[in-house]
Amino acid sequence: MHRLNVVDFGVNNFSGGVPSWFGNLPKLQYLRLRNNSFTGLVPASISNISTLESLDLRFNFLEGRFLEEIGNLPKLKRLFMGSNNFSGSIP
């Protein structure tokens, strides 16, 4: 699993929290979780994925101040967060 560079779980019926083990995928470049029923906070471990280029979290029920973690993603080029319940300011 440590060789994965794309994870696309979009448009399913996943629910509960976003799994923290995504942060243990050192080569991940593209993470798509849109159109599910994920709830709660985005795990801080996501900020460990220094190779992440695209993150799509749209259309879930996520909340919190996740935007502060984005600064730790040096290769991030595309970020989709619409239709959630995030709060706070954009750094």
All heavy atoms as an XYZ file, in Angstrom:
722
protein
N       0.807     -1.188      0.000
C       0.000      0.000      0.000
C       0.856      1.260      0.000
O       0.398      2.302     -0.397
C      -0.906      0.002      1.231
C      -2.289      0.423      0.876
S      -3.521     -0.034      2.073
C      -3.471      1.350      3.141
N       2.095      1.153      0.406
C       2.959      2.328      0.473
C       3.365      2.830     -0.906
O       4.000      3.865     -1.014
C       4.202      2.040      1.306
C       3.891      1.846      2.755
N       3.223      2.790      3.493
C       4.138      0.832      3.593
C       3.088      2.356      4.730
N       3.622      1.161      4.818
N       3.003      2.117     -1.962
C       3.340      2.542     -3.320
C       2.201      3.288     -4.001
O       2.375      3.783     -5.108
C       3.717      1.336     -4.160
C       4.974      0.679     -3.686
C       5.325     -0.476     -4.556
N       6.440     -1.203     -3.956
C       7.072     -2.161     -4.549
N       6.721     -2.536     -5.757
N       8.061     -2.762     -3.950
N       1.046      3.358     -3.364
C      -0.103      4.029     -3.959
C       0.190      5.494     -4.222
O       0.729      6.194     -3.365
C      -1.313      3.948     -3.034
C      -2.062      2.631     -2.966
C      -3.158      2.717     -1.912
C      -2.659      2.268     -4.304
N      -0.177      5.979     -5.418
C      -0.065      7.407     -5.658
C      -1.413      8.038     -5.993
O      -1.523      9.251     -6.037
C       0.995      7.738     -6.709
C       0.704      7.142     -8.059
O      -0.350      6.578     -8.292
N       1.656      7.265     -8.955
N      -2.447      7.214     -6.207
C      -3.796      7.723     -6.442
C      -4.774      6.910     -5.604
O      -4.753      5.683     -5.627
C      -4.191      7.596     -7.939
C      -5.641      7.979     -8.146
C      -3.281      8.442     -8.811
N      -5.635      7.617     -4.858
C      -6.741      6.983     -4.144
C      -7.992      7.768     -4.510
O      -8.075      8.967     -4.264
C      -6.535      6.992     -2.613
C      -7.790      6.508     -1.908
C      -5.344      6.132     -2.225
N      -8.946      7.081     -5.130
C     -10.198      7.711     -5.550
C     -11.351      6.940     -4.931
O     -11.736      5.892     -5.427
C     -10.297      7.716     -7.066
C     -11.505      8.480     -7.578
O     -12.428      8.766     -6.777
O     -11.541      8.785     -8.779
N     -11.877      7.451     -3.820
C     -13.037      6.869     -3.154
C     -14.268      7.733     -3.404
O     -15.231      7.690     -2.654
C     -12.802      6.765     -1.642
C     -11.832      5.692     -1.228
C     -11.338      5.670      0.057
C     -11.417      4.705     -2.093
C     -10.448      4.684      0.474
C     -10.528      3.722     -1.694
C     -10.043      3.709     -0.417
N     -14.235      8.546     -4.453
C     -15.324      9.466     -4.740
C     -16.614      8.751     -5.109
O     -16.597      7.663     -5.678
N     -17.725      9.387     -4.772
C     -19.075      8.957     -5.120
C     -19.355      7.533     -4.638
O     -19.588      6.618     -5.413
C     -19.342      9.105     -6.639
C     -20.824      8.962     -6.927
C     -18.848     10.437     -7.174
N     -19.294      7.364     -3.342
C     -19.637      6.111     -2.682
C     -20.556      6.432     -1.513
O     -21.076      7.539     -1.426
C     -18.369      5.405     -2.189
C     -17.629      4.712     -3.311
O     -18.071      3.707     -3.815
N     -16.504      5.273     -3.713
N     -20.727      5.507     -0.638
C     -21.537      5.725      0.554
C     -20.699      5.580      1.817
O     -21.194      5.131      2.837
C     -22.714      4.737      0.595
C     -23.748      5.063     -0.455
O     -24.117      6.207     -0.621
N     -24.192      4.054     -1.186
N     -19.419      5.969      1.732
C     -18.575      5.901      2.916
C     -19.064      6.910      3.947
O     -19.502      8.002      3.599
C     -17.116      6.185      2.574
C     -16.476      5.121      1.732
C     -16.009      5.406      0.465
C     -16.337      3.828      2.214
C     -15.417      4.430     -0.314
C     -15.745      2.841      1.447
C     -15.288      3.145      0.181
N     -18.978      6.540      5.204
C     -19.401      7.436      6.280
C     -18.418      7.323      7.430
O     -17.490      6.526      7.395
C     -20.815      7.087      6.737
O     -20.857      5.757      7.221
N     -18.627      8.138      8.440
C     -17.712      8.163      9.575
C     -16.581      9.126      9.298
O     -16.640      9.951      8.387
N     -15.529      9.028     10.078
C     -14.395      9.920      9.925
C     -13.494      9.523      8.770
O     -13.464      8.378      8.342
N     -12.761     10.504      8.269
C     -11.758     10.238      7.236
C     -10.644      9.415      7.888
O     -10.125      9.801      8.930
C     -11.190     11.554      6.663
C     -10.046     11.288      5.716
C     -12.293     12.350      5.968
N     -10.279      8.284      7.317
C      -9.251      7.436      7.925
C      -7.908      8.145      8.058
O      -7.428      8.770      7.106
C      -9.139      6.251      6.959
C     -10.426      6.237      6.203
C     -10.854      7.674      6.103
N      -7.301      8.044      9.205
C      -6.007      8.695      9.438
C      -4.875      7.985      8.702
O      -3.817      8.572      8.478
C      -5.705      8.765     10.930
O      -5.626      7.477     11.471
N      -5.083      6.738      8.285
C      -4.004      6.000      7.616
C      -3.642      6.580      6.255
O      -2.591      6.265      5.707
C      -4.317      4.510      7.511
C      -5.574      4.131      6.799
C      -6.762      3.810      7.378
C      -5.778      3.990      5.390
N      -7.701      3.489      6.417
C      -7.114      3.595      5.187
C      -4.975      4.178      4.281
C      -7.651      3.390      3.916
C      -5.501      3.972      3.013
C      -6.829      3.575      2.851
N      -4.464      7.470      5.702
C      -4.061      8.135      4.451
C      -2.736      8.863      4.648
O      -1.935      8.964      3.733
C      -5.121      9.143      3.981
C      -6.353      8.508      3.405
C      -7.603      8.877      3.864
C      -6.279      7.569      2.398
C      -8.750      8.317      3.345
C      -7.419      6.992      1.866
C      -8.657      7.372      2.337
N      -2.503      9.373      5.840
C      -1.257     10.072      6.143
C      -0.035      9.178      6.129
O       1.094      9.669      6.170
N      -0.237      7.874      6.054
C       0.867      6.916      6.013
C       1.195      6.450      4.596
O       1.898      5.458      4.428
C       0.537      5.696      6.874
C       0.376      6.060      8.332
O       1.012      6.974      8.826
N      -0.501      5.351      9.004
N       0.667      7.141      3.604
C       0.927      6.783      2.206
C       1.930      7.787      1.633
O       1.550      8.829      1.110
C      -0.387      6.792      1.405
C      -1.450      5.821      1.887
C      -2.752      6.012      1.117
C      -0.972      4.386      1.773
N       3.203      7.490      1.715
C       4.247      8.479      1.418
C       4.346      8.921     -0.039
O       4.962      9.932     -0.328
C       5.536      7.778      1.847
C       5.234      6.329      1.710
C       3.773      6.190      2.074
N       3.756      8.186     -0.965
C       3.846      8.541     -2.380
C       2.531      9.067     -2.948
O       2.421      9.311     -4.145
C       4.319      7.341     -3.189
C       5.707      6.877     -2.793
C       6.177      5.757     -3.682
C       7.472      5.202     -3.170
N       8.637      5.863     -3.655
N       1.542      9.263     -2.088
C       0.216      9.678     -2.541
C       0.263     11.069     -3.170
O       0.788     12.010     -2.579
C      -0.762      9.671     -1.364
C      -2.233      9.769     -1.727
C      -2.678      8.570     -2.562
C      -3.072      9.858     -0.462
N      -0.264     11.169     -4.392
C      -0.314     12.443     -5.099
C      -1.738     12.952     -5.265
O      -1.946     14.153     -5.392
C       0.323     12.297     -6.483
C       1.792     11.983     -6.432
C       2.350     11.728     -7.813
O       1.732     11.058     -8.640
N       3.530     12.266     -8.075
N      -2.699     12.049     -5.304
C      -4.075     12.415     -5.617
C      -4.994     11.682     -4.652
O      -4.991     10.448     -4.616
C      -4.357     12.009     -7.070
C      -5.736     12.340     -7.569
C      -6.029     13.603     -8.064
C      -6.741     11.389     -7.566
C      -7.292     13.901     -8.545
C      -8.004     11.673     -8.033
C      -8.278     12.938     -8.525
O      -9.530     13.228     -8.997
N      -5.759     12.439     -3.869
C      -6.716     11.855     -2.924
C      -8.083     12.455     -3.179
O      -8.289     13.664     -3.050
C      -6.274     12.130     -1.487
C      -7.196     11.621     -0.375
C      -7.400     10.107     -0.475
C      -6.635     12.002      0.987
N      -9.016     11.605     -3.585
C     -10.368     12.057     -3.912
C     -11.364     11.338     -3.008
O     -11.516     10.116     -3.087
C     -10.684     11.750     -5.363
C     -12.048     12.237     -5.783
C     -12.285     11.927     -7.242
N     -13.563     12.438     -7.675
C     -14.189     12.038     -8.761
N     -13.633     11.130     -9.535
N     -15.347     12.541     -9.084
N     -12.046     12.117     -2.169
C     -13.032     11.572     -1.232
C     -14.402     12.213     -1.438
O     -15.273     12.086     -0.592
C     -12.563     11.806      0.210
C     -11.195     11.236      0.568
C     -10.817     11.615      1.991
C     -11.175      9.734      0.385
N     -14.615     12.892     -2.525
C     -15.840     13.667     -2.744
C     -17.092     12.805     -2.834
O     -17.027     11.618     -3.153
C     -15.710     14.543     -3.974
C     -15.686     13.771     -5.265
C     -15.557     14.683     -6.445
N     -16.776     14.572     -7.224
C     -17.157     15.428     -8.129
N     -16.435     16.489     -8.386
N     -18.258     15.246     -8.790
N     -18.214     13.447     -2.555
C     -19.538     12.825     -2.656
C     -19.674     11.555     -1.823
O     -20.025     10.496     -2.331
C     -19.900     12.524     -4.112
C     -20.209     13.758     -4.909
O     -19.285     14.408     -5.372
N     -21.464     14.104     -5.055
N     -19.393     11.677     -0.543
C     -19.598     10.603      0.414
C     -20.341     11.187      1.608
O     -20.961     12.241      1.490
C     -18.250     10.008      0.842
C     -17.679      9.075     -0.208
O     -18.190      7.988     -0.395
N     -16.629      9.494     -0.881
N     -20.253     10.537      2.714
C     -20.866     11.045      3.945
C     -19.842     11.067      5.075
O     -20.154     10.759      6.215
C     -22.066     10.167      4.336
O     -23.089     10.279      3.372
N     -18.593     11.431      4.735
C     -17.573     11.556      5.765
C     -17.957     12.693      6.709
O     -18.461     13.733      6.271
C     -16.196     11.820      5.167
C     -15.573     10.611      4.522
C     -15.349     10.567      3.158
C     -15.201      9.516      5.286
C     -14.762      9.464      2.563
C     -14.615      8.401      4.706
C     -14.401      8.373      3.343
N     -17.712     12.496      8.001
C     -18.057     13.490      9.010
C     -16.850     13.802      9.879
O     -15.850     13.087      9.864
C     -19.188     12.977      9.924
O     -18.762     11.752     10.541
C     -20.470     12.734      9.145
N     -16.981     14.860     10.649
C     -15.953     15.203     11.623
C     -14.791     15.965     11.021
O     -14.911     16.615      9.985
N     -13.668     15.856     11.682
C     -12.464     16.577     11.301
C     -11.646     15.793     10.278
O     -11.653     14.567     10.278
C     -11.595     16.819     12.528
C     -12.245     17.535     13.700
C     -11.297     17.567     14.891
C     -12.680     18.929     13.314
N     -10.923     16.523      9.452
C      -9.949     15.888      8.577
C      -8.735     15.581      9.453
O      -8.248     16.459     10.158
C      -9.554     16.819      7.418
C      -8.456     16.203      6.573
C     -10.775     17.127      6.562
N      -8.249     14.344      9.455
C      -7.139     14.009     10.355
C      -5.875     14.811     10.034
O      -5.550     15.034      8.867
C      -6.917     12.512     10.126
C      -7.593     12.193      8.855
C      -8.659     13.212      8.632
N      -5.198     15.222     11.080
C      -3.959     15.988     10.916
C      -2.915     15.203     10.136
O      -2.030     15.795      9.519
C      -3.417     16.384     12.279
N      -3.021     13.883     10.127
C      -2.030     13.062      9.414
C      -2.016     13.343      7.912
O      -1.022     13.059      7.249
C      -2.301     11.576      9.661
O      -3.566     11.207      9.162
N      -3.077     13.928      7.372
C      -3.105     14.286      5.950
C      -1.950     15.246      5.646
O      -1.369     15.211      4.574
C      -4.464     14.922      5.571
C      -5.597     13.915      5.717
C      -4.436     15.506      4.155
C      -5.606     12.776      4.736
N      -1.608     16.084      6.594
C      -0.527     17.053      6.371
C       0.847     16.381      6.288
O       1.826     17.036      5.955
C      -0.533     18.126      7.452
O      -0.197     17.575      8.699
N       0.929     15.086      6.554
C       2.192     14.337      6.427
C       2.485     13.928      4.991
O       3.577     13.451      4.704
C       2.147     13.063      7.273
C       2.065     13.350      8.747
O       2.457     14.407      9.211
N       1.532     12.402      9.484
N       1.528     14.075      4.105
C       1.678     13.586      2.729
C       2.352     14.679      1.893
O       1.696     15.423      1.170
C       0.319     13.184      2.117
C      -0.472     12.305      3.068
C       0.538     12.469      0.792
C      -1.906     12.066      2.628
N       3.647     14.766      1.971
C       4.385     15.847      1.306
C       4.333     15.769     -0.214
O       4.650     16.738     -0.895
C       5.835     15.855      1.774
O       6.470     14.646      1.429
N       3.913     14.643     -0.775
C       3.824     14.471     -2.224
C       2.433     14.802     -2.773
O       2.236     14.789     -3.982
C       4.158     13.018     -2.603
O       3.285     12.147     -1.869
C       5.609     12.689     -2.282
N       1.479     15.119     -1.904
C       0.089     15.334     -2.320
C      -0.032     16.555     -3.227
O       0.382     17.652     -2.876
C      -0.809     15.499     -1.091
C      -2.304     15.373     -1.332
C      -2.659     13.975     -1.842
C      -3.070     15.660     -0.047
N      -0.611     16.345     -4.415
C      -0.804     17.413     -5.386
C      -2.266     17.816     -5.525
O      -2.559     18.956     -5.872
C      -0.264     16.998     -6.750
C       1.232     16.795     -6.766
C       1.759     16.394     -8.127
O       1.034     16.552     -9.136
O       2.905     15.912     -8.190
N      -3.186     16.891     -5.288
C      -4.601     17.181     -5.463
C      -5.394     16.538     -4.333
O      -5.234     15.353     -4.062
C      -5.090     16.646     -6.817
O      -6.462     16.931     -7.003
N      -6.244     17.340     -3.688
C      -7.070     16.875     -2.577
C      -8.502     17.319     -2.822
O      -8.782     18.507     -2.916
C      -6.542     17.446     -1.259
C      -7.307     17.110      0.011
C      -7.357     15.598      0.238
C      -6.684     17.803      1.204
N      -9.402     16.363     -2.953
C     -10.807     16.655     -3.250
C     -11.681     16.111     -2.123
O     -11.849     14.903     -1.990
C     -11.194     16.021     -4.583
C     -12.561     16.461     -5.079
O     -13.339     17.043     -4.295
O     -12.854     16.213     -6.260
N     -12.220     17.009     -1.316
C     -13.052     16.649     -0.169
C     -14.501     17.116     -0.338
O     -15.284     17.059      0.603
C     -12.474     17.296      1.100
C     -11.036     16.944      1.437
C     -10.541     17.795      2.590
C     -10.918     15.472      1.756
N     -14.878     17.566     -1.492
C     -16.202     18.160     -1.726
C     -17.355     17.222     -1.373
O     -17.238     16.006     -1.477
C     -16.363     18.547     -3.197
C     -15.491     19.690     -3.613
C     -15.667     19.981     -5.067
N     -14.955     18.965     -5.853
C     -14.847     19.004     -7.169
N     -15.415     19.957     -7.863
N     -14.194     18.069     -7.807
N     -18.460     17.856     -1.001
C     -19.740     17.173     -0.789
C     -19.675     16.073      0.270
O     -20.018     14.919      0.025
C     -20.294     16.633     -2.108
C     -20.440     17.690     -3.166
C     -19.561     17.761     -4.222
C     -21.435     18.635     -3.067
C     -19.674     18.743     -5.192
C     -21.568     19.630     -4.027
C     -20.681     19.689     -5.099
N     -19.202     16.447      1.441
C     -19.208     15.585      2.612
C     -19.795     16.393      3.769
O     -20.446     17.413      3.540
C     -17.786     15.098      2.931
C     -17.340     13.979      2.017
O     -17.797     12.851      2.149
N     -16.449     14.274      1.083
N     -19.560     15.968      4.972
C     -20.052     16.667      6.159
C     -18.879     16.960      7.090
O     -18.984     16.839      8.301
C     -21.121     15.817      6.864
C     -22.293     15.524      5.978
C     -22.360     14.330      5.271
C     -23.307     16.450      5.819
C     -23.426     14.053      4.435
C     -24.379     16.185      4.975
C     -24.441     14.991      4.284
N     -17.752     17.347      6.492
C     -16.536     17.598      7.256
C     -16.600     18.963      7.918
O     -17.278     19.872      7.441
C     -15.320     17.505      6.335
C     -15.146     16.135      5.671
C     -14.096     16.194      4.582
C     -14.790     15.088      6.716
N     -15.881     19.118      9.013
C     -15.924     20.377      9.766
C     -14.568     20.655     10.393
O     -13.643     19.855     10.295
C     -16.997     20.306     10.842
C     -16.786     19.169     11.804
C     -17.967     18.962     12.725
O     -19.115     19.064     12.267
O     -17.721     18.713     13.909
N     -14.477     21.789     11.036
C     -13.266     22.139     11.757
C     -12.427     23.155     11.021
O     -12.876     23.795     10.075
N     -11.187     23.283     11.468
C     -10.272     24.294     10.974
C      -9.152     23.652     10.168
O      -7.986     23.946     10.372
C      -9.727     25.080     12.139
C     -10.841     25.689     12.977
C     -10.280     26.575     13.981
N      -9.848     27.759     13.236
C      -9.900     28.976     13.692
N     -10.328     29.204     14.893
N      -9.503     29.976     12.960
N      -9.489     22.802      9.271
C      -8.506     22.038      8.496
C      -7.554     22.926      7.695
O      -6.424     22.562      7.444
C      -9.237     21.079      7.562
C      -8.346     20.374      6.596
C      -7.378     19.494      7.038
C      -8.454     20.590      5.246
C      -6.546     18.843      6.155
C      -7.630     19.944      4.356
C      -6.674     19.075      4.810
N      -7.984     24.094      7.313
C      -7.165     24.938      6.438
C      -5.788     25.240      7.016
O      -4.850     25.487      6.278
C      -7.899     26.248      6.145
C      -9.097     26.098      5.214
C      -9.849     27.406      5.107
C      -8.655     25.638      3.845
N      -5.638     25.206      8.307
C      -4.338     25.478      8.911
C      -3.323     24.383      8.576
O      -2.123     24.612      8.588
C      -4.491     25.645     10.415
C      -5.296     26.882     10.746
C      -5.888     26.882     12.130
O      -5.681     25.903     12.884
O      -6.577     27.856     12.448
N      -3.792     23.186      8.266
C      -2.913     22.067      7.926
C      -2.391     22.159      6.482
O      -1.385     21.546      6.143
C      -3.653     20.739      8.074
C      -4.348     20.545      9.398
C      -3.380     20.273     10.526
O      -2.240     19.868     10.260
O      -3.770     20.480     11.676
N      -3.075     22.914      5.635
C      -2.740     22.983      4.216
C      -1.323     23.504      3.993
O      -0.644     23.100      3.065
C      -3.755     23.877      3.467
C      -5.146     23.279      3.552
C      -3.356     24.073      2.016
C      -5.288     21.930      2.923
N      -0.845     24.386      4.852
C       0.486     24.952      4.701
C       1.590     23.918      4.751
O       2.716     24.186      4.327
N       1.305     22.736      5.234
C       2.300     21.674      5.321
C       2.322     20.781      4.088
O       2.960     19.729      4.107
C       2.045     20.815      6.560
C       2.206     21.604      7.836
O       2.962     22.559      7.899
N       1.475     21.214      8.848
N       1.619     21.161      3.046
C       1.548     20.358      1.819
C       2.240     21.128      0.686
O       1.593     21.822     -0.089
C       0.082     20.059      1.471
C      -0.688     19.264      2.518
C      -2.172     19.202      2.160
C      -0.119     17.871      2.681
N       3.561     21.005      0.559
C       4.321     21.857     -0.362
C       4.020     21.654     -1.844
O       4.233     22.565     -2.637
C       5.779     21.493     -0.052
C       5.723     20.107      0.490
C       4.420     20.039      1.247
N       3.518     20.501     -2.245
C       3.268     20.236     -3.663
C       1.802     20.386     -4.046
O       1.440     20.178     -5.203
C       3.760     18.843     -4.028
C       5.265     18.725     -3.904
C       5.776     17.470     -4.532
C       7.294     17.498     -4.463
N       7.878     16.397     -5.203
N       0.958     20.764     -3.101
C      -0.478     20.865     -3.365
C      -0.764     21.910     -4.438
O      -0.351     23.064     -4.317
C      -1.226     21.214     -2.078
C      -2.742     21.078     -2.150
C      -3.147     19.617     -2.347
C      -3.378     21.632     -0.885
N      -1.446     21.472     -5.501
C      -1.806     22.350     -6.616
C      -3.312     22.526     -6.729
O      -3.786     23.547     -7.203
C      -1.277     21.771     -7.929
C       0.228     21.705     -7.993
C       0.662     21.038     -9.276
C       2.164     20.840     -9.267
N       2.611     20.049    -10.408
N      -4.081     21.504     -6.340
C      -5.539     21.546     -6.470
C      -6.174     21.152     -5.139
O      -5.857     20.096     -4.583
C      -5.992     20.589     -7.574
C      -5.603     21.068     -8.952
C      -5.984     20.070    -10.035
N      -5.251     18.806     -9.962
C      -4.017     18.610    -10.409
N      -3.351     19.599    -10.935
N      -3.449     17.442    -10.329
N      -7.060     22.018     -4.667
C      -7.751     21.782     -3.400
C      -9.228     22.068     -3.601
O      -9.605     23.182     -3.976
C      -7.174     22.693     -2.309
C      -7.871     22.652     -0.958
C      -7.748     21.260     -0.327
C      -7.277     23.715     -0.044
N     -10.064     21.066     -3.375
C     -11.510     21.193     -3.519
C     -12.147     20.879     -2.173
O     -12.001     19.772     -1.666
C     -12.031     20.217     -4.581
C     -11.348     20.358     -5.913
C     -10.326     19.495     -6.270
C     -11.724     21.347     -6.797
C      -9.691     19.611     -7.494
C     -11.092     21.478     -8.026
C     -10.075     20.609     -8.379
N     -12.832     21.853     -1.584
C     -13.376     21.685     -0.241
C     -14.845     22.085     -0.137
O     -15.394     22.085      0.949
C     -12.563     22.535      0.736
C     -11.126     22.113      0.814
S     -10.117     23.189      1.836
C     -11.015     23.222      3.340
N     -15.480     22.433     -1.226
C     -16.842     22.941     -1.209
C     -17.852     21.975     -0.627
O     -17.648     20.766     -0.581
N     -18.955     22.538     -0.162
C     -20.087     21.779      0.389
C     -19.690     20.929      1.591
O     -19.949     19.725      1.642
C     -20.756     20.930     -0.691
O     -21.318     21.768     -1.670
N     -19.023     21.559      2.545
C     -18.686     20.981      3.843
C     -19.023     22.022      4.901
O     -19.711     22.998      4.611
C     -17.196     20.612      3.893
C     -16.903     19.301      3.210
O     -17.275     18.248      3.691
N     -16.227     19.368      2.071
N     -18.542     21.836      6.092
C     -18.812     22.772      7.186
C     -17.521     23.269      7.815
O     -17.429     23.409      9.034
C     -19.675     22.083      8.262
C     -21.033     21.714      7.720
O     -21.701     22.532      7.103
N     -21.432     20.467      7.916
N     -16.508     23.557      7.006
C     -15.254     24.051      7.533
C     -15.431     25.456      8.101
O     -16.299     26.212      7.662
C     -14.166     24.068      6.444
C     -13.744     22.689      6.015
C     -13.976     22.257      4.731
C     -13.113     21.839      6.891
C     -13.588     20.995      4.308
C     -12.715     20.566      6.489
C     -12.951     20.151      5.211
N     -14.564     25.798      9.050
C     -14.628     27.132      9.668
C     -13.226     27.693      9.772
O     -12.239     27.007      9.517
C     -15.254     27.032     11.060
O     -14.454     26.205     11.890
N     -13.138     28.948     10.146
C     -11.842     29.588     10.321
C     -11.454     30.405      9.112
O     -12.195     30.508      8.131
N     -10.277     30.963      9.185
C      -9.795     31.811      8.096
C      -8.905     31.003      7.146
O      -8.408     29.949      7.499
C      -9.020     32.998      8.665
O      -7.917     32.524      9.406
N      -8.705     31.564      5.975
C      -7.830     30.931      4.991
C      -6.440     31.519      5.194
O      -6.271     32.745      5.126
C      -8.336     31.192      3.556
C      -9.708     30.562      3.388
C      -7.349     30.656      2.533
C     -10.381     30.869      2.074
N      -5.440     30.676      5.449
C      -4.087     31.210      5.702
C      -3.479     31.844      4.452
O      -3.826     31.506      3.353
C      -3.307     29.982      6.141
C      -4.087     28.798      5.709
C      -5.500     29.250      5.520
